[in-house]
Amino acid sequence: MMEIRPIKNETDYYDSLRRIEELWGAKKDTQQGDELDLLVTLVESYEMKHYPISPPDPVDAIKFRMEQMGMTRADMVKYLGSQSRVSEVLNGKRKLTLGMVKALYKGLKIPAEILLA
């Protein structure tokens, strides 16, 4: 069993990742399973602190959802207003209004916290 210590640097981090790989699939409620649980928790904590994931850009999120749903710019008129407004928003020349955020959240299920970023 590896000595469990806080992850303080990249070396500790990579050592922990290697040990997790060795322990992967360990049975729950065994010494190895407990070690795996602890190491995963430590690695997650280290990653959140040192490799935070920023929320996506609102326009990128809209474009991604459009692609997922096979939508065109013309389909976006009902959420953003006129064709020119759709163009301005998708080209980053106009900010989203609260009304647009509500429509995108309700109609396309894009999380409001992403749209308001």
C-alpha positions in Angstrom: 0.0 0.0 0.0 1.2 3.4 -1.0 1.6 6.0 1.8 -1.2 8.4 1.2 -0.1 12.1 1.4 -1.5 15.4 0.1 -0.6 16.1 -3.5 1.7 19.1 -3.4 3.4 19.2 -6.8 3.3 17.7 -10.3 5.5 14.7 -9.2 3.1 13.8 -6.5 0.2 14.2 -8.9 1.7 11.9 -11.6 2.8 9.3 -9.0 -0.8 9.3 -7.7 -2.2 8.9 -11.3 0.1 5.9 -11.8 -1.0 4.3 -8.6 -4.7 4.9 -9.5 -4.0 3.0 -12.7 -2.5 0.1 -10.8 -5.5 0.0 -8.4 -8.2 0.5 -11.1 -10.8 -2.1 -10.7 -10.0 -2.8 -7.0 -13.0 -4.3 -5.1 -14.9 -1.8 -2.9 -14.3 -2.1 0.9 -10.9 -3.7 0.6 -7.6 -2.1 1.4 -6.9 -1.4 -2.3 -10.4 -0.1 -2.8 -10.1 2.3 0.0 -6.7 3.5 -1.2 -8.2 4.0 -4.7 -11.0 6.1 -3.3 -8.6 8.3 -1.3 -6.3 8.8 -4.2 -9.1 9.7 -6.6 -10.4 12.3 -4.1 -6.9 13.8 -3.7 -6.3 13.9 -7.5 -9.7 15.5 -8.1 -9.0 18.2 -5.5 -5.5 18.9 -7.0 -7.0 19.1 -10.5 -9.8 21.5 -9.5 -7.2 23.8 -7.9 -4.5 23.6 -10.6 -6.4 22.8 -13.8 -9.8 24.6 -13.5 -12.2 24.3 -16.4 -13.6 27.6 -17.4 -17.3 27.8 -18.5 -17.7 27.9 -22.2 -18.2 31.2 -24.0 -21.9 31.9 -24.4 -21.7 32.3 -28.2 -19.7 29.0 -28.5 -22.4 27.3 -26.3 -25.1 28.6 -28.7 -23.2 27.4 -31.8 -22.5 24.0 -30.2 -26.2 23.6 -29.4 -27.2 24.7 -32.9 -24.8 22.0 -34.3 -26.2 19.4 -31.9 -29.7 20.1 -33.0 -29.0 20.6 -36.7 -30.2 24.2 -36.5 -29.4 27.1 -38.9 -29.1 30.8 -38.2 -32.6 31.2 -39.6 -33.8 28.8 -36.8 -32.3 31.2 -34.2 -34.6 34.1 -35.2 -37.3 32.9 -32.8 -34.8 33.0 -29.9 -32.7 36.1 -30.7 -35.0 38.3 -32.8 -34.3 39.3 -36.3 -31.9 37.7 -38.8 -29.5 40.7 -38.4 -29.6 40.3 -34.6 -28.8 36.6 -34.9 -25.8 37.5 -37.1 -24.7 40.2 -34.6 -24.9 37.8 -31.6 -23.2 34.9 -33.3 -20.4 37.1 -34.6 -19.9 38.5 -31.1 -20.9 42.1 -32.0 -24.0 42.1 -29.7 -24.4 41.0 -26.2 -27.3 38.7 -25.2 -30.2 40.5 -23.6 -32.1 39.0 -20.6 -35.0 38.2 -23.0 -32.6 36.3 -25.3 -31.1 34.4 -22.4 -34.5 33.3 -21.2 -35.6 32.2 -24.7 -32.4 30.2 -25.2 -32.7 28.6 -21.8 -36.3 27.7 -22.2 -36.2 26.7 -25.9 -32.7 25.1 -26.3 -32.0 24.2 -22.6 -28.7 26.0 -22.6 -27.9 26.7 -18.9 -28.5 30.3 -18.0 -25.2 30.5 -16.0 -23.3 29.8 -19.3 -25.3 32.4 -21.2 -24.8 35.0 -18.5 -21.0 34.5 -18.3 
